[in-house]
Amino acid sequence: MAEVKYQHVYKIYDNGVEAVRDFHLDIEDGEFVVLVGPSGCGKTTTLRMLAGLEEISKGDLFIGTRRINDLSPRDRDIAMVFQNYALYPHLSVRENMGFSLKLRGIPVSEIEQKINAAAEILGLQEYLKRKPKELSGGQRQRVAMGRAIVRQPQVFLFDEPLSNLDAKLRVEMRVEIAKLHKRLNNTIIYVTHDQVEAMTLADRIVVMKSGSVQQVGTPLEIYTRPTNTFVAGFIGTPPMNQMVARLDSRNGQLCLIANKFAIPLASPMSEAIAGYKGQEIMFGIRPEDISLSKGDTTANFQVPVVVIEPMGNESYVYFSVDDKEWICRHAGVSPVSEGETANLIVDRDKLHIFTRDGSRRLY
């Protein structure tokens, strides 16, 4: 196990495109870090530079105290688990798991010991003689993980390992990967576009967009204090509701004012952003921080309900606010029906306030 350090790393292709820009991150020994972001944001390229599969254009990469920029992939002491499993179809599970050890000249007895230990961890004992085509997607992914485990690397790299699995298997494999990390306590760097995987697995999340880091923090920090509107909208299911409003006074109280509503702000929020009075800002509210009712007279404003998605233990209620679609995450059955007008109450203490362009959090 070892620390990993990205020091102002860039990846610039020959056509001038910056796939990764000034990536700077210290990953602690034994930490589980997840790189998350939309397709094309640079997260896989960032991982592949660490693996030695992409050259570094500028900056330095360290594993422990070793600068690895110019080391070949085999000399970096890492193991990578790919999206497509990358198993040899003509080899058995046992042979796939032990192949890299065989190439390194490890004694057969030691290889067998490591394969059996990894198979026990992953529940693969009864599948060791099978070929990959005889396995399910989840079992193949376990074999790919087992092949990484037997190498006993300093760092595990996971590149979208669950994207080819169905929803049920993804949940099961998330649990398996979490248990694996607790058992081995290796440093893990994990790439995904799925923010649910990021929230459930990570010690820290790195949110990326267009090759740049937008925010680094624990899942709770990222969720409760997103640094900009991109992070606010990307992390969270359903996503945060966002809208432009003007800050101004109504009846002596600072309010968020739009065409059809005025939401009074509570202290200390109103005091913290009083300097922006008279200006437009972007504000956001999580779907679970909105309440809907039919007859509550304390409602902030009324909205027409467009669609209701019953989810069993909760309902997603979609409605229109100043021609913007918003979502309320309501516990249980929705109190209103599609086509009705609902009274909406916003939890003022849970508002997120950003600059007008969404680039910076104000409160």
RODO-2510 file (C-alpha; in nm, 4 decimals, decimal comma):
residues 363
     n   res          X          Y          Z
     1     m     0,0000     0,0000     0,0000
     2     a     0,1139     0,3556    -0,0632
     3     e     0,0222     0,7175    -0,1039
     4     v    -0,0496     0,8489    -0,4533
     5     k     0,0336     1,2067    -0,5493
     6     y    -0,0740     1,3898    -0,8629
     7     q     0,1260     1,7124    -0,8814
     8     h    -0,0207     1,9575    -1,1361
     9     v    -0,0668     1,6877    -1,3994
    10     y    -0,1781     1,7682    -1,7549
    11     k    -0,2715     1,5543    -2,0529
    12     i    -0,2508     1,7506    -2,3788
    13     y    -0,2975     1,5669    -2,7078
    14     d    -0,1146     1,6507    -3,0312
    15     n    -0,4158     1,8450    -3,1611
    16     g    -0,3937     2,0756    -2,8585
    17     v    -0,6917     1,9348    -2,6708
    18     e    -0,6421     1,9411    -2,2918
    19     a    -0,8034     1,6205    -2,1666
    20     v    -0,6779     1,6817    -1,8112
    21     r    -0,5841     2,0251    -1,6785
    22     d    -0,3750     2,0949    -1,3662
    23     f    -0,4875     1,7851    -1,1754
    24     h    -0,3457     1,8108    -0,8232
    25     l    -0,4396     1,5578    -0,5545
    26     d    -0,2797     1,3764    -0,2598
    27     i    -0,4345     1,0348    -0,1926
    28     e    -0,3588     0,8811     0,1449
    29     d    -0,2418     0,5268     0,2056
    30     g    -0,5481     0,3008     0,2239
    31     e    -0,7894     0,5689     0,1022
    32     f    -1,0794     0,4955    -0,1367
    33     v    -1,1012     0,7868    -0,3819
    34     v    -1,3647     0,8054    -0,6560
    35     l    -1,3262     1,0196    -0,9678
    36     v    -1,6723     1,1076    -1,0954
    37     g    -1,8078     1,3202    -1,3763
    38     p    -1,9867     1,3057    -1,7114
    39     s    -1,8466     1,1263    -2,0158
    40     g    -1,5429     1,3059    -2,1579
    41     c    -1,4538     1,4918    -1,8382
    42     g    -1,1041     1,3377    -1,8166
    43     k    -1,1509     1,0951    -1,5282
    44     t    -1,0466     0,7807    -1,7179
    45     t    -0,7494     0,9614    -1,8726
    46     t    -0,6430     1,0648    -1,5214
    47     l    -0,6551     0,6998    -1,4130
    48     r    -0,4762     0,5739    -1,7247
    49     m    -0,1871     0,8164    -1,6671
    50     l    -0,1381     0,6589    -1,3249
    51     a    -0,1526     0,3120    -1,4794
    52     g     0,1061     0,4055    -1,7425
    53     l    -0,1384     0,3599    -2,0323
    54     e    -0,1291     0,7317    -2,1185
    55     e     0,1778     0,9550    -2,1219
    56     i     0,1847     1,2562    -1,8910
    57     s     0,2212     1,5859    -2,0789
    58     k     0,3189     1,7965    -1,7767
    59     g     0,3447     1,7468    -1,4021
    60     d     0,4580     1,4603    -1,1794
    61     l     0,3032     1,1389    -1,0488
    62     f     0,4223     0,9588    -0,7370
    63     i     0,3369     0,6250    -0,5777
    64     g     0,4892     0,6394    -0,2343
    65     t     0,8217     0,8164    -0,2773
    66     r     0,8776     0,6929    -0,6348
    67     r     0,8232     0,9282    -0,9278
    68     i     0,6588     0,7030    -1,1832
    69     n     0,6276     0,9284    -1,4910
    70     d     0,8784     0,7256    -1,6912
    71     l     0,8191     0,3800    -1,5416
    72     s     0,6583     0,1101    -1,7538
    73     p     0,3127    -0,0113    -1,6375
    74     r     0,4555    -0,3422    -1,5107
    75     d     0,6999    -0,1591    -1,2823
    76     r     0,4419     0,0654    -1,1121
    77     d     0,3069    -0,1993    -0,8723
    78     i    -0,0576    -0,1301    -0,9573
    79     a    -0,3443    -0,3581    -1,0625
    80     m    -0,6302    -0,2401    -1,2826
    81     v    -0,9867    -0,3708    -1,3119
    82     f    -1,1465    -0,2750    -1,6417
    83     q    -1,5032    -0,2113    -1,7543
    84     n    -1,4995    -0,5053    -1,9979
    85     y    -1,3323    -0,7524    -1,7540
    86     a    -1,0425    -0,8209    -2,0037
    87     l    -1,0383    -1,1950    -1,9284
    88     y    -0,8695    -1,4516    -2,1533
    89     p    -1,1619    -1,6566    -2,2962
    90     h    -0,9550    -1,9736    -2,3503
    91     l    -0,8245    -1,9844    -1,9916
    92     s    -1,0066    -2,1074    -1,6826
    93     v    -1,0851    -1,8810    -1,3887
    94     r    -0,7849    -2,0237    -1,2042
    95     e    -0,5561    -1,9624    -1,5023
    96     n    -0,6876    -1,6092    -1,5567
    97     m    -0,6277    -1,5184    -1,1931
    98     g    -0,2759    -1,6598    -1,1886
    99     f    -0,1610    -1,5543    -1,5358
   100     s     0,0314    -1,2404    -1,4354
   101     l     0,2018    -1,4252    -1,1488
   102     k     0,3081    -1,7009    -1,3877
   103     l     0,4654    -1,4437    -1,6203
   104     r     0,6623    -1,3053    -1,3273
   105     g     0,8046    -1,6499    -1,2497
   106     i     0,6328    -1,6902    -0,9133
   107     p     0,6556    -2,0527    -0,7866
   108     v     0,3474    -2,2641    -0,8645
   109     s     0,2790    -2,3396    -0,4983
   110     e     0,2741    -1,9677    -0,4134
   111     i     0,0484    -1,8919    -0,7103
   112     e    -0,1983    -2,1575    -0,5958
   113     q    -0,1968    -2,0206    -0,2430
   114     k    -0,2731    -1,6670    -0,3636
   115     i    -0,5447    -1,7830    -0,6050
   116     n    -0,7178    -1,9868    -0,3350
   117     a    -0,7019    -1,6971    -0,0890
   118     a    -0,8506    -1,4526    -0,3429
   119     a    -1,1164    -1,7050    -0,4482
   120     e    -1,2236    -1,7434    -0,0855
   121     i    -1,2513    -1,3656    -0,0404
   122     l    -1,4661    -1,3325    -0,3540
   123     g    -1,6672    -1,6553    -0,3288
   124     l    -1,5164    -1,8049    -0,6454
   125     q    -1,3988    -2,1428    -0,5127
   126     e    -1,6559    -2,3463    -0,7084
   127     y    -1,5892    -2,1593    -1,0352
   128     l    -1,2103    -2,1993    -1,0604
   129     k    -1,2293    -2,4619    -1,3361
   130     r    -1,4835    -2,2758    -1,5503
   131     k    -1,4142    -2,0614    -1,8554
   132     p    -1,5339    -1,6970    -1,8643
   133     k    -1,8176    -1,7801    -2,1074
   134     e    -1,9682    -2,0072    -1,8403
   135     l    -1,9942    -1,7201    -1,5892
   136     s    -2,2438    -1,4405    -1,5328
   137     g    -2,1410    -1,0761    -1,5638
   138     g    -2,1072    -1,0407    -1,1873
   139     q    -1,8945    -1,3555    -1,1638
   140     r    -1,6672    -1,2343    -1,4433
   141     q    -1,6180    -0,9066    -1,2613
   142     r    -1,5259    -1,0996    -0,9469
   143     v    -1,2644    -1,2906    -1,1490
   144     a    -1,1213    -0,9605    -1,2757
   145     m    -1,1037    -0,8380    -0,9175
   146     g    -0,9435    -1,1667    -0,8094
   147     r    -0,6773    -1,1292    -1,0771
   148     a    -0,5958    -0,7887    -0,9283
   149     i    -0,5967    -0,9152    -0,5677
   150     v    -0,3474    -1,1988    -0,6268
   151     r    -0,0881    -0,9475    -0,7428
   152     q    -0,0994    -0,7758    -0,4031
   153     p    -0,0329    -0,4328    -0,5571
   154     q     0,0240    -0,1070    -0,3757
   155     v    -0,2694     0,0546    -0,5569
   156     f    -0,5913    -0,0803    -0,7107
   157     l    -0,7369     0,1046    -1,0099
   158     f    -1,1010     0,0511    -1,1095
   159     d    -1,2228     0,1913    -1,4444
   160     e    -1,6066     0,1904    -1,4532
   161     p    -1,6106    -0,1751    -1,3387
   162     l    -1,9888    -0,1993    -1,2925
   163     s    -2,1190    -0,0213    -1,6016
   164     n    -2,1839    -0,3469    -1,7928
   165     l    -2,3943    -0,4991    -1,5135
   166     d    -2,7694    -0,4746    -1,4605
   167     a    -2,9097    -0,2616    -1,1786
   168     k    -2,9415    -0,5461    -0,9255
   169     l    -2,5894    -0,6739    -0,9903
   170     r    -2,4468    -0,3224    -0,9653
   171     v    -2,5852    -0,2914    -0,6135
   172     e    -2,4462    -0,6332    -0,5166
   173     m    -2,1030    -0,5580    -0,6609
   174     r    -2,0893    -0,2174    -0,4902
   175     v    -2,1283    -0,3996    -0,1612
   176     e    -1,8614    -0,6533    -0,2598
   177     i    -1,6124    -0,3787    -0,3496
   178     a    -1,6821    -0,1952    -0,0226
   179     k    -1,6258    -0,5165     0,1760
   180     l    -1,3089    -0,5869    -0,0221
   181     h    -1,1666    -0,2471     0,0680
   182     k    -1,2448    -0,2945     0,4369
   183     r    -1,0768    -0,6355     0,4315
   184     l    -0,7625    -0,5458     0,2326
   185     n    -0,7354    -0,1737     0,3209
   186     n    -0,5492    -0,1042    -0,0033
   187     t    -0,5400     0,2325    -0,1732
   188     i    -0,8182     0,2340    -0,4345
   189     i    -0,8785     0,4869    -0,7119
   190     y    -1,2128     0,4279    -0,8777
   191     v    -1,3579     0,5925    -1,1887
   192     t    -1,7323     0,6128    -1,2549
   193     h    -1,9949     0,8368    -1,4134
   194     d    -2,2495     0,7049    -1,1611
   195     q    -2,2785     0,9459    -0,8690
   196     v    -2,4574     0,6777    -0,6596
   197     e    -2,1430     0,4615    -0,6778
   198     a    -1,9344     0,7632    -0,5813
   199     m    -2,1535     0,8513    -0,2822
   200     t    -2,1728     0,4951    -0,1464
   201     l    -1,8108     0,3844    -0,1951
   202     a    -1,5808     0,6829    -0,1537
   203     d    -1,3849     0,8143     0,1405
   204     r    -1,3408     1,1201    -0,0833
   205     i    -1,4964     1,2177    -0,4141
   206     v    -1,3254     1,4123    -0,6926
   207     v    -1,5845     1,5762    -0,9189
   208     m    -1,4500     1,6555    -1,2657
   209     k    -1,5757     1,8577    -1,5622
   210     s    -1,4013     1,9289    -1,8938
   211     g    -1,0656     1,8037    -1,7664
   212     s    -1,0659     2,0116    -1,4472
   213     v    -1,1363     1,9302    -1,0836
   214     q    -1,4504     2,1063    -0,9622
   215     q    -1,4494     1,9882    -0,5994
   216     v    -1,2793     1,7372    -0,3703
   217     g    -1,4410     1,6267    -0,0455
   218     t    -1,6193     1,3576     0,1491
   219     p    -1,9564     1,2441     0,0107
   220     l    -2,1350     1,4461     0,2817
   221     e    -1,9317     1,7605     0,2077
   222     i    -1,9962     1,7335    -0,1653
   223     y    -2,3684     1,6811    -0,1107
   224     t    -2,4330     1,9441     0,1552
   225     r    -2,1888     2,2147     0,0381
   226     p    -2,1410     2,1878    -0,3400
   227     t    -1,8900     2,4455    -0,4544
   228     n    -2,0774     2,5416    -0,7728
   229     t    -2,3983     2,4673    -0,9607
   230     f    -2,2354     2,1946    -1,1726
   231     v    -2,1484     1,9907    -0,8634
   232     a    -2,4877     2,0731    -0,7099
   233     g    -2,6677     1,9408    -1,0157
   234     f    -2,4455     1,6389    -1,0768
   235     i    -2,4415     1,4968    -0,7244
   236     g    -2,7802     1,3947    -0,5904
   237     t    -3,0740     1,1845    -0,7131
   238     p    -3,3025     1,3463    -0,8140
   239     p    -3,0780     1,6457    -0,8894
   240     m    -3,0955     1,9779    -0,7090
   241     n    -3,3585     2,2252    -0,8328
   242     q    -3,1918     2,5481    -0,9503
   243     m    -3,3202     2,8883    -1,0586
   244     v    -3,2121     3,2476    -1,1094
   245     a    -3,3727     3,5017    -0,8725
   246     r    -3,3157     3,8592    -0,7624
   247     l    -3,2136     3,9497    -0,4084
   248     d    -3,4259     4,2338    -0,2781
   249     s    -3,6276     4,3503     0,0230
   250     r    -3,9948     4,2847     0,0844
   251     n    -4,1522     4,4209     0,4033
   252     g    -3,8068     4,4840     0,5462
   253     q    -3,6827     4,1282     0,4848
   254     l    -3,4329     4,0108     0,2239
   255     c    -3,6035     3,7779    -0,0252
   256     l    -3,5397     3,5661    -0,3333
   257     i    -3,7741     3,7195    -0,5908
   258     a    -3,8833     3,5747    -0,9246
   259     n    -4,1902     3,6214    -1,1433
   260     k    -4,4328     3,4239    -0,9294
   261     f    -4,2798     3,4027    -0,5829
   262     a    -4,0812     3,5746    -0,3102
   263     i    -3,9006     3,3508    -0,0605
   264     p    -3,7918     3,5362     0,2551
   265     l    -3,4428     3,4422     0,3752
   266     a    -3,3664     3,3519     0,7332
   267     s    -3,0627     3,4656     0,9307
   268     p    -2,7688     3,4138     0,9109
   269     m    -2,8125     3,3537     0,5363
   270     s    -2,9655     3,6956     0,4715
   271     e    -2,6808     3,8650     0,6614
   272     a    -2,4119     3,6662     0,4773
   273     i    -2,5322     3,7624     0,1281
   274     a    -2,6769     4,1092     0,2020
   275     g    -2,4015     4,2619    -0,0102
   276     y    -2,5640     4,1131    -0,3209
   277     k    -2,8930     4,2969    -0,2648
   278     g    -3,0388     4,4190    -0,5933
   279     q    -2,8438     4,1608    -0,7943
   280     e    -2,9430     3,8352    -0,9572
   281     i    -2,8079     3,5150    -0,8049
   282     m    -2,8560     3,1428    -0,8656
   283     f    -3,0198     2,9473    -0,5867
   284     g    -3,0851     2,5771    -0,5404
   285     i    -3,2935     2,3511    -0,3206
   286     r    -3,2734     1,9722    -0,2892
   287     p    -3,5941     1,7808    -0,3793
   288     e    -3,6189     1,6410    -0,0249
   289     d    -3,6129     1,9944     0,1197
   290     i    -3,9438     2,0887    -0,0457
   291     s    -4,2880     2,0117     0,0977
   292     l    -4,6140     1,9965    -0,0970
   293     s    -4,9684     2,0210     0,0377
   294     k    -5,3189     2,1160    -0,0710
   295     g    -5,4177     2,3636     0,1970
   296     d    -5,1160     2,4912     0,3909
   297     t    -5,1518     2,8684     0,4258
   298     t    -4,7812     2,9083     0,5141
   299     a    -4,6809     2,8001     0,1622
   300     n    -4,4250     3,0099    -0,0231
   301     f    -4,6182     2,9844    -0,3508
   302     q    -4,8525     2,7653    -0,5554
   303     v    -4,7461     2,5395    -0,8426
   304     p    -4,9193     2,3205    -1,1022
   305     v    -4,8310     1,9508    -1,0661
   306     v    -4,7199     1,8018    -1,3982
   307     v    -4,6153     1,4395    -1,3315
   308     i    -4,6012     1,2089    -1,0283
   309     e    -4,3684     0,9086    -1,0140
   310     p    -4,4680     0,6697    -0,7311
   311     m    -4,1557     0,4904    -0,6042
   312     g    -4,3188     0,2832    -0,3272
   313     n    -4,1862     0,4378    -0,0087
   314     e    -4,1710     0,7832    -0,1692
   315     s    -4,3007     0,9843    -0,4645
   316     y    -4,1220     1,2124    -0,7095
   317     v    -4,3532     1,5034    -0,7826
   318     y    -4,2685     1,7167    -1,0875
   319     f    -4,4109     2,0664    -1,1076
   320     s    -4,3559     2,3937    -1,2898
   321     v    -4,1992     2,7003    -1,1259
   322     d    -4,1685     3,0048    -1,3519
   323     d    -4,1601     2,7691    -1,6528
   324     k    -3,8775     2,5652    -1,4944
   325     e    -3,9332     2,1999    -1,4058
   326     w    -3,8718     2,1244    -1,0387
   327     i    -3,8901     1,8007    -0,8416
   328     c    -4,0112     1,7300    -0,4893
   329     r    -3,9083     1,4075    -0,3159
   330     h    -4,2115     1,3321    -0,0994
   331     a    -4,2129     1,0545     0,1608
   332     g    -4,5010     0,8153     0,0930
   333     v    -4,7961     0,8849    -0,1378
   334     s    -4,8161     1,2323    -0,2917
   335     p    -5,0815     1,4545    -0,1248
   336     v    -5,1698     1,6044    -0,4637
   337     s    -5,2620     1,4554    -0,8014
   338     e    -5,1411     1,5310    -1,1511
   339     g    -5,3076     1,8424    -1,2882
   340     e    -5,3843     1,9863    -0,9439
   341     t    -5,2344     2,2985    -0,7949
   342     a    -5,0177     2,2365    -0,4906
   343     n    -4,8931     2,4665    -0,2171
   344     l    -4,5156     2,4558    -0,1991
   345     i    -4,3028     2,5149     0,1106
   346     v    -3,9271     2,5560     0,0804
   347     d    -3,7037     2,4797     0,3788
   348     r    -3,5275     2,8159     0,3961
   349     d    -3,2438     2,6757     0,6075
   350     k    -3,1551     2,4324     0,3269
   351     l    -3,1215     2,6838     0,0437
   352     h    -2,7967     2,6886    -0,1560
   353     i    -2,6882     3,0283    -0,2893
   354     f    -2,4464     3,0710    -0,5823
   355     t    -2,3222     3,3523    -0,8038
   356     r    -2,5387     3,4349    -1,1048
   357     d    -2,3180     3,2306    -1,3389
   358     g    -2,3121     2,9368    -1,0957
   359     s    -1,9339     2,9296    -1,0714
   360     r    -1,9039     2,9917    -0,6956
   361     r    -2,0969     2,9172    -0,3788
   362     l    -2,2005     3,2239    -0,1784
   363     y    -2,3769     3,0476     0,1085
***
